[in-house]
Amino acid sequence: MQRHEVVVVGAGLAGQRAALAAVQAGRDVAIVTKLHPLRSHSGAAQGGINAAVGKEDSVETHIYDTVKGSDYLGDQDAIEFFCREAGPTVVEMEHFGTIFSRAPDGSLARRAFGGAGFPRTIYAADRTGLALLQGLWERLGTEEFTLYEEWDLTELVVRDGRVQGLIAFDRKSGAFEGIAAPSVVIATGPFGRIYGRTTNAHSCTGDGVAAAYDAGAFLKDMEFVQFHPTALLESGILITEGARGEGGILKNALGERFMSRYAPHVLELASRDVVSRAIVTEVAEGRGFPGPYGAYVHLELMHLGREKIESRLQEIVDFSRHFAGIDPVTQPIPVYPGQHYMMGGVGTNIRGETNLPGLYAAGEAACVSIHGANRLGGNSLLETLVFGKQAGTAAAEHAQSAPRAELSAADVEAAQAPLRAWSSRPSGEDPSALRTELQQTMEKYVGIYRTEADLLEGLQRVRALRARFEQIRVVDQSKVYNLNLTDALETGHMLELAEVIVVGAYARTESRGAHSRTDYPKRDDEHWMKHTMAKKTAEGPNLSYTPVTYTRWEPKERVY
Ligand SMILES: Cc1cc2nc3c(=O)[nH]c(=O)nc-3n(C[C@H](O)[C@H](O)[C@H](O)COP(=O)(O)OP(=O)(O)OC[C@H]3O[C@@H](n4cnc5c(N)ncnc54)[C@H](O)[C@@H]3O)c2cc1C
């Protein structure tokens, strides 16, 4: 049995920032991570991080853009705090060693991003996430903490109304271990792999969110799923919004720059929900290019010239060449929307606190909420750092005064019981087949446009898959790197979270941000200006609602 004061689960930007804050507060800190820290999905972020710096831009505009982008579902007190922290956070990251791209005068270079009233996305070419992750990892490396690498959180232990620690599974040895701790921070990142076409890494399966839900935490606004307008056709690999920020344009098969019909003022730089719906509509109405992987539209960069494309969008050039067989310097890139980001997650306040004493969450696994119904590009890297620090600080404070955490060998034993059944069955369901069916179901019935009939069908299918999951069989009996077992654990988490997404989407009879119901096409502020809170019960997710916090911005119609 291990013991620490603060355990952070996840070593992406949110987890590392939380750990740094807790170490700096003088606590004994451990990080549990299923991947090497630098392999976290944060490292895949391309486009950049938002901060209103310099004379021409203002924090006020950043706040307003974020409130509007959220379709008025974001909590305005949290958004104000978040935007004010942006400048100091970016400067701090630079001091930690992140090298950002520069303007000719030596100041931080900034590019335009969707839904932003000013070009305020600071970047490191199109590898911003990796540059941030490396800078933070080097800084964290100067402090003392324990790293449990390639350990998978399987469950949280909550007793006497507070967190006592967690159970994790060591991929290298196959052993289950208990870690007692009064404070646990969930920073396990995205869960986009619930969908088939996603820009998310294979590891993005929502393990920590599912563990928090199992332990009694509220999940917030889970029905809001962001689709990125420009995912590469066959693979779903992201083509950053920075490509449009640098001047890239979208065209349909008739050669029309169709965004003029949907967002006449800002065209391709409308927010993501708007651009994604526009592409889907163009294709549905027969103006897409046909292809073996489905119809698509073109993203054209050619007019920007070789120099700009190859210096500012190096990864985009590589991805297009290697994964689509085209050269964006001379040819258009075939794109179609793909799942990209989860606005929902473990419900927290500004300090990262959840409804369970001792449990904290930050980063994409959490929902504060600053993104509301639709996240603006560049706000999420910032969120990981701003709220990672908050959660780490609060977790450290709690650990200092909390009673000793009690975890026993019986807890570790209990966590393994269901898994033993999976391995000992002579026959049963194949977890990877269930995962593929789940992805197809979510893609088809819980996508960009939603209807009551589709959501109901989706819910029935997800519930049927959950029932089949009860009968899974893990064929591989080995202890060392048993990917069959990790696959099964992850599939179970995704099925659980998918049910919460569909139930929330079915209940919300309006269209707001990324949640677009063709049977309820209007935003309905009178009935739905509220957050969905889902709690686990034996009968499935139980929904309740909490009010949105307003400060200064009255809801208006959202046009770009
Ligand atoms: C392709 C792509 C590009 C993006 N580009 C941008 C961008 O330009 N700007 C922007 O603002 N946002 C961008 N985003 C979003 C942003 O990158 C993410 O929301 C953010 O980086 C998530 O950080 P995180 O720390 O919450 O999670 P992650 O970086 O995903 O880290 C999660 C961590 O949790 C660990 N973990 C997961 N499950 C377990 C478990 N069971 N046990 C132990 N550890 C576990 C993993 O090992 C990992 O270390 C992009 C996202 C993608 C997918």
The ligand as an SDF file (V2000), in Angstrom:
LIG
                    3D

 53 58  0  0  0  0  0  0  0  0999 V2000
   -5.5130   16.9260  -31.7380 C   0  0  0  0  0  0  0  0  0  0  0  0
   -5.8820   17.9640  -30.7060 C   0  0  0  0  0  0  0  0  0  0  0  0
   -5.4790   19.2830  -30.8630 C   0  0  0  0  0  0  0  0  0  0  0  0
   -5.8290   20.2460  -29.9290 C   0  0  0  0  0  0  0  0  0  0  0  0
   -5.4160   21.5410  -30.1180 N   0  0  0  0  0  0  0  0  0  0  0  0
   -5.7090   22.4790  -29.1810 C   0  0  0  0  0  0  0  0  0  0  0  0
   -5.2110   23.8060  -29.3150 C   0  0  0  0  0  0  0  0  0  0  0  0
   -4.5000   24.1500  -30.2500 O   0  0  0  0  0  0  0  0  0  0  0  0
   -5.5440   24.7050  -28.3570 N   0  0  0  0  0  0  0  0  0  0  0  0
   -6.3080   24.3810  -27.2670 C   0  0  0  0  0  0  0  0  0  0  0  0
   -6.5580   25.2350  -26.4240 O   0  0  0  0  0  0  0  0  0  0  0  0
   -6.7630   23.1090  -27.1150 N   0  0  0  0  0  0  0  0  0  0  0  0
   -6.4740   22.1550  -28.0400 C   0  0  0  0  0  0  0  0  0  0  0  0
   -6.9440   20.8770  -27.8770 N   0  0  0  0  0  0  0  0  0  0  0  0
   -7.5910   20.5130  -26.6090 C   0  0  0  0  0  0  0  0  0  0  0  0
   -6.5510   20.3880  -25.5020 C   0  0  0  0  0  0  0  0  0  0  0  0
   -5.3310   19.9680  -26.0470 O   0  0  0  0  0  0  0  0  0  0  0  0
   -6.9780   19.3770  -24.4310 C   0  0  0  0  0  0  0  0  0  0  0  0
   -8.2590   19.6780  -23.9620 O   0  0  0  0  0  0  0  0  0  0  0  0
   -6.0080   19.4230  -23.2440 C   0  0  0  0  0  0  0  0  0  0  0  0
   -4.6660   19.3730  -23.6610 O   0  0  0  0  0  0  0  0  0  0  0  0
   -6.3000   18.2830  -22.2840 C   0  0  0  0  0  0  0  0  0  0  0  0
   -5.3290   18.2990  -21.2800 O   0  0  0  0  0  0  0  0  0  0  0  0
   -5.5010   17.4190  -19.9860 P   0  0  0  0  0  0  0  0  0  0  0  0
   -4.3090   17.6740  -19.1380 O   0  0  0  0  0  0  0  0  0  0  0  0
   -6.8390   17.6540  -19.4120 O   0  0  0  0  0  0  0  0  0  0  0  0
   -5.5010   15.9160  -20.5290 O   0  0  0  0  0  0  0  0  0  0  0  0
   -4.3820   15.0710  -21.3280 P   0  0  0  0  0  0  0  0  0  0  0  0
   -3.2900   15.8980  -21.8450 O   0  0  0  0  0  0  0  0  0  0  0  0
   -5.1150   14.2020  -22.2650 O   0  0  0  0  0  0  0  0  0  0  0  0
   -3.7600   14.1620  -20.2000 O   0  0  0  0  0  0  0  0  0  0  0  0
   -4.4960   13.1080  -19.6310 C   0  0  0  0  0  0  0  0  0  0  0  0
   -3.5830   12.3230  -18.7240 C   0  0  0  0  0  0  0  0  0  0  0  0
   -4.3720   11.3950  -17.9950 O   0  0  0  0  0  0  0  0  0  0  0  0
   -3.7150   10.1580  -17.9400 C   0  0  0  0  0  0  0  0  0  0  0  0
   -4.7400    9.1220  -17.7550 N   0  0  0  0  0  0  0  0  0  0  0  0
   -5.8770    8.9200  -18.4660 C   0  0  0  0  0  0  0  0  0  0  0  0
   -6.5470    7.8740  -17.9710 N   0  0  0  0  0  0  0  0  0  0  0  0
   -5.8350    7.4020  -16.9170 C   0  0  0  0  0  0  0  0  0  0  0  0
   -5.9990    6.3420  -15.9900 C   0  0  0  0  0  0  0  0  0  0  0  0
   -7.0200    5.4980  -16.0280 N   0  0  0  0  0  0  0  0  0  0  0  0
   -5.0410    6.1700  -15.0510 N   0  0  0  0  0  0  0  0  0  0  0  0
   -3.9610    6.9760  -14.9880 C   0  0  0  0  0  0  0  0  0  0  0  0
   -3.7580    8.0040  -15.8450 N   0  0  0  0  0  0  0  0  0  0  0  0
   -4.6890    8.1980  -16.7790 C   0  0  0  0  0  0  0  0  0  0  0  0
   -2.9350   10.0490  -19.2310 C   0  0  0  0  0  0  0  0  0  0  0  0
   -1.8420    9.2020  -19.0620 O   0  0  0  0  0  0  0  0  0  0  0  0
   -2.5100   11.5090  -19.4270 C   0  0  0  0  0  0  0  0  0  0  0  0
   -1.2830   11.7440  -18.7930 O   0  0  0  0  0  0  0  0  0  0  0  0
   -6.6070   19.8890  -28.8040 C   0  0  0  0  0  0  0  0  0  0  0  0
   -6.9980   18.5690  -28.6330 C   0  0  0  0  0  0  0  0  0  0  0  0
   -6.6680   17.6200  -29.5830 C   0  0  0  0  0  0  0  0  0  0  0  0
   -7.1810   16.2180  -29.3920 C   0  0  0  0  0  0  0  0  0  0  0  0
  1  2  1  0
  2  3  1  0
  2 52  2  0
  3  4  2  0
  4  5  1  0
  4 50  1  0
  5  6  2  0
  6  7  1  0
  6 13  1  0
  7  8  2  0
  7  9  1  0
  9 10  1  0
 10 11  2  0
 10 12  1  0
 12 13  2  0
 13 14  1  0
 14 15  1  0
 14 50  1  0
 15 16  1  0
 16 17  1  0
 16 18  1  0
 18 19  1  0
 18 20  1  0
 20 21  1  0
 20 22  1  0
 22 23  1  0
 23 24  1  0
 24 25  2  0
 24 26  1  0
 24 27  1  0
 27 28  1  0
 28 29  2  0
 28 30  1  0
 28 31  1  0
 31 32  1  0
 32 33  1  0
 33 34  1  0
 33 48  1  0
 34 35  1  0
 35 36  1  0
 35 46  1  0
 36 37  1  0
 36 45  1  0
 37 38  2  0
 38 39  1  0
 39 40  1  0
 39 45  2  0
 40 41  1  0
 40 42  2  0
 42 43  1  0
 43 44  2  0
 44 45  1  0
 46 47  1  0
 46 48  1  0
 48 49  1  0
 50 51  2  0
 51 52  1  0
 52 53  1  0
M  END
$$$$
